Amino acid sequence: MNALSAFTFWAQKNRWIWAAIGVLLLWFDLSVVTNRFSLSSLSGIILSASFLTVVGIGQMFVVTTGRGNIDLSVASVITLSAFVALLTIKGQDANLAIGVATAVLLGLAVGLLNSLLVVGLGIPAIIATLATGYVLATATLLSNKAIPGFAVSPALKDLATGRISGVPIMAIIAIVGVAIASFVLRYTVFGQLLSAVGQNRTAARLAAINNGRVIAAAFIISSILASLDGLLLGAYIGGAFLEMGQPYLLQSIAAVVLGGTLIFGGSATALGTLFASILLILIVTTMQIIGLPPGAQDIVQGIVVIFVLALAGRQALARRAAVDPTDAAAAKTGPGAAAPLSK
């Protein structure tokens, strides 16, 4: 086996490497073209990518459950959580514990609602979570009317914007989150069950795995992380505004798939989600340097997301066809045609 073949074989098991290579190449190109990129500017990019990484990890758990499951409510959860944090914390450190607890409860409630719709009622995840997002958007409008001001807790502000030896605290939080997610996926029973359900639900059910509980846990994790991300994002920008979580909707999906998680489930990489988040922020930064207007930037991001999802979908379908032709045929019909999830 030559070096190229050995690397290809290794890369198949460590799909995060492609996102990491993309980060290095794009960073090098920007450094050469602009002559102004430095470690400090990279630190700023990593800080922005940290918020995307946190919500991306939660999205990764949902995608890993298979059958094209995606959580489209994360954007609304982020926005509503930021507003709720302002209402509960009121800019005082003494209320910080209450604010964090409220954010967790919000994420838990949304996760349970999504689980009820997807697992209990058998509604496709894309439709169920989209509907949940609309409900949360209404709650956000009501919260917006009740906001007395935009005071942010100093301690929470320090957590979202502070640095330790030049390293953003949010970056440390994101890295710790990636490490925990990687440990859960690789070394815990839940991680093994998650992969089994994502790879083949019929086989998992025959092995006495409660598919419904595993899928529900993934949606709950996604919502809680999105809610905590909204809490920190609100502190970072110094307030909250409508649609503030919208950019994280498609970007979280792209970060998961671009990072190496299979779009049809069964295999995930938290490290890849981190590198892909950085890569996506670099792409946005590149467009800003070029001077593309916001509308054009959205178009480019949409094209990137479509391309990544289409490519990942074809690769995942080909891999699944090699393992289980029947299951691959079912997946090819799309998530909307999937049978109701087993409980």
One Martini backbone bead per residue (centre of mass of N, CA, C, O) as a GRO file, in nm:
protein
  343
    1MET     BB    1   0.092   0.040   0.027
    2ASN     BB    2   0.072   0.350  -0.041
    3ALA     BB    3   0.047   0.669   0.072
    4LEU     BB    4  -0.220   0.744  -0.069
    5SER     BB    5  -0.382   0.494   0.018
    6ALA     BB    6  -0.342   0.533   0.321
    7PHE     BB    7  -0.476   0.810   0.338
    8THR     BB    8  -0.751   0.733   0.222
    9PHE     BB    9  -0.817   0.525   0.438
   10TRP     BB   10  -0.792   0.721   0.679
   11ALA     BB   11  -1.001   0.938   0.576
   12GLN     BB   12  -1.255   0.753   0.591
   13LYS     BB   13  -1.230   0.755   0.920
   14ASN     BB   14  -1.134   1.084   0.894
   15ARG     BB   15  -1.337   1.324   0.769
   16TRP     BB   16  -1.228   1.593   0.907
   17ILE     BB   17  -0.975   1.654   0.725
   18TRP     BB   18  -1.112   1.818   0.495
   19ALA     BB   19  -1.188   2.066   0.663
   20ALA     BB   20  -0.901   2.124   0.762
   21ILE     BB   21  -0.780   2.171   0.482
   22GLY     BB   22  -0.969   2.402   0.403
   23VAL     BB   23  -0.873   2.597   0.621
   24LEU     BB   24  -0.575   2.614   0.537
   25LEU     BB   25  -0.613   2.708   0.242
   26LEU     BB   26  -0.789   2.961   0.292
   27TRP     BB   27  -0.597   3.099   0.489
   28PHE     BB   28  -0.359   3.119   0.296
   29ASP     BB   29  -0.496   3.282   0.072
   30LEU     BB   30  -0.575   3.527   0.247
   31SER     BB   31  -0.288   3.599   0.339
   32VAL     BB   32  -0.174   3.655   0.054
   33VAL     BB   33  -0.385   3.860  -0.059
   34THR     BB   34  -0.402   4.070   0.201
   35ASN     BB   35  -0.160   4.097   0.418
   36ARG     BB   36  -0.350   4.089   0.719
   37PHE     BB   37  -0.330   3.820   0.839
   38SER     BB   38  -0.362   3.680   1.169
   39LEU     BB   39  -0.391   3.547   1.478
   40SER     BB   40  -0.605   3.754   1.567
   41SER     BB   41  -0.803   3.707   1.331
   42LEU     BB   42  -0.835   3.405   1.383
   43SER     BB   43  -0.957   3.439   1.662
   44GLY     BB   44  -1.218   3.578   1.558
   45ILE     BB   45  -1.315   3.341   1.385
   46ILE     BB   46  -1.329   3.131   1.611
   47LEU     BB   47  -1.536   3.279   1.777
   48SER     BB   48  -1.764   3.265   1.567
   49ALA     BB   49  -1.746   2.948   1.533
   50SER     BB   50  -1.833   2.864   1.821
   51PHE     BB   51  -2.138   2.915   1.794
   52LEU     BB   52  -2.173   2.711   1.561
   53THR     BB   53  -2.064   2.459   1.706
   54VAL     BB   54  -2.273   2.425   1.929
   55VAL     BB   55  -2.521   2.388   1.736
   56GLY     BB   56  -2.384   2.167   1.557
   57ILE     BB   57  -2.373   1.938   1.762
   58GLY     BB   58  -2.676   1.904   1.791
   59GLN     BB   59  -2.730   1.851   1.490
   60MET     BB   60  -2.556   1.595   1.473
   61PHE     BB   61  -2.735   1.409   1.645
   62VAL     BB   62  -2.979   1.419   1.456
   63VAL     BB   63  -2.847   1.323   1.190
   64THR     BB   64  -2.749   1.041   1.309
   65THR     BB   65  -3.044   0.906   1.315
   66GLY     BB   66  -3.148   0.951   1.032
   67ARG     BB   67  -3.353   0.994   0.756
   68GLY     BB   68  -3.292   1.312   0.731
   69ASN     BB   69  -3.260   1.440   0.997
   70ILE     BB   70  -3.369   1.775   1.101
   71ASP     BB   71  -3.321   2.084   1.283
   72LEU     BB   72  -3.532   2.377   1.225
   73SER     BB   73  -3.552   2.517   1.532
   74VAL     BB   74  -3.277   2.652   1.619
   75ALA     BB   75  -3.316   2.948   1.538
   76SER     BB   76  -3.560   3.005   1.730
   77VAL     BB   77  -3.421   2.922   1.991
   78ILE     BB   78  -3.197   3.130   1.992
   79THR     BB   79  -3.375   3.382   1.992
   80LEU     BB   80  -3.558   3.323   2.238
   81SER     BB   81  -3.329   3.288   2.445
   82ALA     BB   82  -3.224   3.578   2.434
   83PHE     BB   83  -3.487   3.708   2.537
   84VAL     BB   84  -3.520   3.545   2.800
   85ALA     BB   85  -3.255   3.638   2.927
   86LEU     BB   86  -3.336   3.938   2.952
   87LEU     BB   87  -3.591   3.885   3.132
   88THR     BB   88  -3.440   3.720   3.372
   89ILE     BB   89  -3.161   3.870   3.429
   90LYS     BB   90  -3.148   4.193   3.394
   91GLY     BB   91  -2.823   4.247   3.415
   92GLN     BB   92  -2.779   4.033   3.658
   93ASP     BB   93  -2.581   3.812   3.828
   94ALA     BB   94  -2.798   3.704   4.033
   95ASN     BB   95  -2.974   3.587   3.766
   96LEU     BB   96  -2.803   3.375   3.610
   97ALA     BB   97  -2.907   3.098   3.707
   98ILE     BB   98  -3.195   3.145   3.608
   99GLY     BB   99  -3.126   3.187   3.310
  100VAL     BB  100  -2.994   2.911   3.257
  101ALA     BB  101  -3.233   2.738   3.349
  102THR     BB  102  -3.430   2.853   3.140
  103ALA     BB  103  -3.275   2.764   2.890
  104VAL     BB  104  -3.285   2.462   2.949
  105LEU     BB  105  -3.596   2.440   2.965
  106LEU     BB  106  -3.648   2.536   2.682
  107GLY     BB  107  -3.491   2.314   2.537
  108LEU     BB  108  -3.647   2.079   2.663
  109ALA     BB  109  -3.929   2.153   2.558
  110VAL     BB  110  -3.861   2.151   2.256
  111GLY     BB  111  -3.747   1.864   2.244
  112LEU     BB  112  -4.010   1.725   2.337
  113LEU     BB  113  -4.187   1.829   2.109
  114ASN     BB  114  -4.027   1.709   1.875
  115SER     BB  115  -4.047   1.416   1.976
  116LEU     BB  116  -4.352   1.393   1.967
  117LEU     BB  117  -4.383   1.448   1.661
  118VAL     BB  118  -4.178   1.232   1.554
  119VAL     BB  119  -4.225   0.979   1.742
  120GLY     BB  120  -4.529   0.982   1.826
  121LEU     BB  121  -4.658   1.089   1.526
  122GLY     BB  122  -4.463   1.056   1.263
  123ILE     BB  123  -4.333   1.318   1.182
  124PRO     BB  124  -4.137   1.466   0.994
  125ALA     BB  125  -3.873   1.648   1.098
  126ILE     BB  126  -3.886   1.892   0.908
  127ILE     BB  127  -4.184   1.962   0.969
  128ALA     BB  128  -4.189   1.968   1.278
  129THR     BB  129  -3.955   2.181   1.326
  130LEU     BB  130  -4.081   2.403   1.155
  131ALA     BB  131  -4.335   2.437   1.326
  132THR     BB  132  -4.192   2.503   1.588
  133GLY     BB  133  -4.054   2.760   1.482
  134TYR     BB  134  -4.319   2.921   1.444
  135VAL     BB  135  -4.404   2.920   1.739
  136LEU     BB  136  -4.144   3.060   1.846
  137ALA     BB  137  -4.175   3.321   1.682
  138THR     BB  138  -4.423   3.419   1.837
  139ALA     BB  139  -4.285   3.424   2.116
  140THR     BB  140  -4.075   3.637   2.031
  141LEU     BB  141  -4.269   3.871   1.975
  142LEU     BB  142  -4.373   3.887   2.267
  143SER     BB  143  -4.094   3.934   2.397
  144ASN     BB  144  -4.023   4.197   2.248
  145LYS     BB  145  -4.254   4.366   2.393
  146ALA     BB  146  -4.129   4.296   2.699
  147ILE     BB  147  -3.876   4.453   2.665
  148PRO     BB  148  -3.707   4.694   2.868
  149GLY     BB  149  -3.408   4.602   2.771
  150PHE     BB  150  -3.024   4.557   2.712
  151ALA     BB  151  -2.916   4.423   2.961
  152VAL     BB  152  -2.606   4.266   3.061
  153SER     BB  153  -2.440   4.041   3.212
  154PRO     BB  154  -2.117   4.065   3.301
  155ALA     BB  155  -2.043   3.763   3.327
  156LEU     BB  156  -2.163   3.679   3.053
  157LYS     BB  157  -1.996   3.873   2.883
  158ASP     BB  158  -1.720   3.753   2.960
  159LEU     BB  159  -1.780   3.468   2.850
  160ALA     BB  160  -1.839   3.563   2.542
  161THR     BB  161  -1.568   3.783   2.519
  162GLY     BB  162  -1.346   3.661   2.657
  163ARG     BB  163  -0.998   3.597   2.765
  164ILE     BB  164  -0.725   3.346   2.768
  165SER     BB  165  -0.433   3.417   2.662
  166GLY     BB  166  -0.602   3.510   2.385
  167VAL     BB  167  -0.830   3.304   2.431
  168PRO     BB  168  -1.136   3.236   2.375
  169ILE     BB  169  -1.378   3.118   2.576
  170MET     BB  170  -1.567   3.007   2.354
  171ALA     BB  171  -1.354   2.818   2.233
  172ILE     BB  172  -1.326   2.642   2.483
  173ILE     BB  173  -1.619   2.555   2.495
  174ALA     BB  174  -1.626   2.422   2.215
  175ILE     BB  175  -1.398   2.215   2.263
  176VAL     BB  176  -1.528   2.076   2.502
  177GLY     BB  177  -1.783   1.993   2.346
  178VAL     BB  178  -1.633   1.817   2.140
  179ALA     BB  179  -1.505   1.622   2.342
  180ILE     BB  180  -1.767   1.517   2.464
  181ALA     BB  181  -1.902   1.422   2.200
  182SER     BB  182  -1.679   1.222   2.123
  183PHE     BB  183  -1.705   1.045   2.373
  184VAL     BB  184  -2.000   0.968   2.339
  185LEU     BB  185  -1.977   0.837   2.053
  186ARG     BB  186  -1.735   0.624   2.133
  187TYR     BB  187  -1.780   0.534   2.473
  188THR     BB  188  -2.089   0.513   2.476
  189VAL     BB  189  -2.394   0.375   2.466
  190PHE     BB  190  -2.542   0.603   2.321
  191GLY     BB  191  -2.348   0.621   2.079
  192GLN     BB  192  -2.401   0.332   1.977
  193LEU     BB  193  -2.707   0.359   1.945
  194LEU     BB  194  -2.705   0.593   1.747
  195SER     BB  195  -2.556   0.445   1.519
  196ALA     BB  196  -2.751   0.208   1.491
  197VAL     BB  197  -3.005   0.371   1.418
  198GLY     BB  198  -2.876   0.522   1.169
  199GLN     BB  199  -2.805   0.265   0.999
  200ASN     BB  200  -3.049   0.055   1.129
  201ARG     BB  201  -3.362   0.035   1.257
  202THR     BB  202  -3.443  -0.255   1.224
  203ALA     BB  203  -3.196  -0.382   1.361
  204ALA     BB  204  -3.224  -0.226   1.625
  205ARG     BB  205  -3.502  -0.337   1.703
  206LEU     BB  206  -3.414  -0.642   1.699
  207ALA     BB  207  -3.194  -0.554   1.935
  208ALA     BB  208  -3.372  -0.390   2.154
  209ILE     BB  209  -3.391  -0.097   2.056
  210ASN     BB  210  -3.500   0.225   2.147
  211ASN     BB  211  -3.548   0.442   1.909
  212GLY     BB  212  -3.716   0.673   2.033
  213ARG     BB  213  -3.523   0.753   2.265
  214VAL     BB  214  -3.278   0.824   2.095
  215ILE     BB  215  -3.410   1.043   1.920
  216ALA     BB  216  -3.511   1.222   2.149
  217ALA     BB  217  -3.232   1.285   2.272
  218ALA     BB  218  -3.124   1.436   2.024
  219PHE     BB  219  -3.334   1.669   2.026
  220ILE     BB  220  -3.273   1.769   2.310
  221ILE     BB  221  -2.976   1.838   2.271
  222SER     BB  222  -3.018   2.043   2.044
  223SER     BB  223  -3.200   2.248   2.202
  224ILE     BB  224  -3.014   2.307   2.443
  225LEU     BB  225  -2.772   2.412   2.281
  226ALA     BB  226  -2.926   2.638   2.135
  227SER     BB  227  -3.011   2.789   2.391
  228LEU     BB  228  -2.726   2.843   2.504
  229ASP     BB  229  -2.630   2.991   2.252
  230GLY     BB  230  -2.832   3.226   2.276
  231LEU     BB  231  -2.733   3.329   2.546
  232LEU     BB  232  -2.439   3.394   2.447
  233LEU     BB  233  -2.506   3.564   2.195
  234GLY     BB  234  -2.652   3.791   2.343
  235ALA     BB  235  -2.401   3.873   2.510
  236TYR     BB  236  -2.212   3.936   2.270
  237ILE     BB  237  -2.413   4.163   2.129
  238GLY     BB  238  -2.598   4.302   2.365
  239GLY     BB  239  -2.866   4.125   2.286
  240ALA     BB  240  -3.175   4.134   2.084
  241PHE     BB  241  -3.315   3.995   1.773
  242LEU     BB  242  -3.477   3.936   1.509
  243GLU     BB  243  -3.334   3.664   1.346
  244MET     BB  244  -3.051   3.593   1.487
  245GLY     BB  245  -3.064   3.265   1.420
  246GLN     BB  246  -3.082   3.220   1.106
  247PRO     BB  247  -2.778   3.164   1.012
  248TYR     BB  248  -2.776   2.873   1.177
  249LEU     BB  249  -2.938   2.683   1.009
  250LEU     BB  250  -2.767   2.611   0.751
  251GLN     BB  251  -2.485   2.612   0.887
  252SER     BB  252  -2.528   2.368   1.076
  253ILE     BB  253  -2.569   2.164   0.850
  254ALA     BB  254  -2.308   2.216   0.693
  255ALA     BB  255  -2.110   2.156   0.925
  256VAL     BB  256  -2.185   1.860   0.960
  257VAL     BB  257  -2.140   1.755   0.666
  258LEU     BB  258  -1.863   1.887   0.603
  259GLY     BB  259  -1.729   1.733   0.859
  260GLY     BB  260  -1.851   1.404   0.804
  261THR     BB  261  -2.139   1.363   0.845
  262LEU     BB  262  -2.388   1.162   0.771
  263ILE     BB  263  -2.693   1.241   0.630
  264PHE     BB  264  -2.811   0.926   0.687
  265GLY     BB  265  -2.642   0.836   0.912
  266GLY     BB  266  -2.433   0.647   1.167
  267SER     BB  267  -2.209   0.894   1.136
  268ALA     BB  268  -1.981   1.092   1.340
  269THR     BB  269  -1.809   1.431   1.377
  270ALA     BB  270  -1.712   1.675   1.591
  271LEU     BB  271  -1.445   1.779   1.473
  272GLY     BB  272  -1.563   1.845   1.193
  273THR     BB  273  -1.761   2.062   1.292
  274LEU     BB  274  -1.544   2.261   1.379
  275PHE     BB  275  -1.391   2.296   1.108
  276ALA     BB  276  -1.643   2.372   0.938
  277SER     BB  277  -1.711   2.629   1.092
  278ILE     BB  278  -1.454   2.777   1.021
  279LEU     BB  279  -1.486   2.757   0.714
  280LEU     BB  280  -1.754   2.916   0.691
  281ILE     BB  281  -1.644   3.179   0.813
  282LEU     BB  282  -1.427   3.216   0.597
  283ILE     BB  283  -1.621   3.246   0.361
  284VAL     BB  284  -1.763   3.498   0.466
  285THR     BB  285  -1.506   3.670   0.488
  286THR     BB  286  -1.435   3.661   0.189
  287MET     BB  287  -1.693   3.804   0.087
  288GLN     BB  288  -1.641   4.066   0.243
  289ILE     BB  289  -1.370   4.136   0.108
  290ILE     BB  290  -1.485   4.146  -0.183
  291GLY     BB  291  -1.792   4.289  -0.152
  292LEU     BB  292  -2.041   4.141  -0.107
  293PRO     BB  293  -2.354   4.145  -0.077
  294PRO     BB  294  -2.577   4.003   0.133
  295GLY     BB  295  -2.743   3.861  -0.088
  296ALA     BB  296  -2.500   3.717  -0.224
  297GLN     BB  297  -2.407   3.565   0.026
  298ASP     BB  298  -2.663   3.390   0.051
  299ILE     BB  299  -2.634   3.252  -0.221
  300VAL     BB  300  -2.361   3.120  -0.176
  301GLN     BB  301  -2.440   2.961   0.077
  302GLY     BB  302  -2.666   2.802  -0.059
  303ILE     BB  303  -2.485   2.661  -0.268
  304VAL     BB  304  -2.299   2.521  -0.069
  305VAL     BB  305  -2.516   2.358   0.077
  306ILE     BB  306  -2.627   2.205  -0.167
  307PHE     BB  307  -2.362   2.075  -0.253
  308VAL     BB  308  -2.299   1.925   0.009
  309LEU     BB  309  -2.564   1.764   0.034
  310ALA     BB  310  -2.550   1.622  -0.241
  311LEU     BB  311  -2.276   1.485  -0.202
  312ALA     BB  312  -2.337   1.344   0.068
  313GLY     BB  313  -2.586   1.186  -0.029
  314ARG     BB  314  -2.443   1.011  -0.242
  315GLN     BB  315  -2.233   0.882  -0.056
  316ALA     BB  316  -2.428   0.761   0.153
  317LEU     BB  317  -2.596   0.590  -0.046
  318ALA     BB  318  -2.362   0.417  -0.150
  319ARG     BB  319  -2.282   0.299   0.123
  320ARG     BB  320  -2.563   0.178   0.196
  321ALA     BB  321  -2.591  -0.007  -0.056
  322ALA     BB  322  -2.348  -0.193   0.028
  323VAL     BB  323  -2.503  -0.288   0.295
  324ASP     BB  324  -2.829  -0.188   0.229
  325PRO     BB  325  -3.039  -0.180  -0.030
  326THR     BB  326  -3.317  -0.139   0.105
  327ASP     BB  327  -3.245   0.110   0.284
  328ALA     BB  328  -3.150   0.291   0.049
  329ALA     BB  329  -3.420   0.304  -0.101
  330ALA     BB  330  -3.568   0.447   0.129
  331ALA     BB  331  -3.379   0.697   0.148
  332LYS     BB  332  -3.419   0.803  -0.151
  333THR     BB  333  -3.717   0.917  -0.097
  334GLY     BB  334  -3.687   1.051   0.168
  335PRO     BB  335  -3.802   1.183   0.468
  336GLY     BB  336  -4.108   1.210   0.384
  337ALA     BB  337  -4.125   0.875   0.324
  338ALA     BB  338  -4.099   0.785   0.591
  339ALA     BB  339  -4.158   0.598   0.837
  340PRO     BB  340  -4.260   0.567   1.130
  341LEU     BB  341  -4.130   0.579   1.425
  342SER     BB  342  -4.006   0.390   1.655
  343LYS     BB  343  -4.037   0.339   2.020
   0.00000   0.00000   0.00000
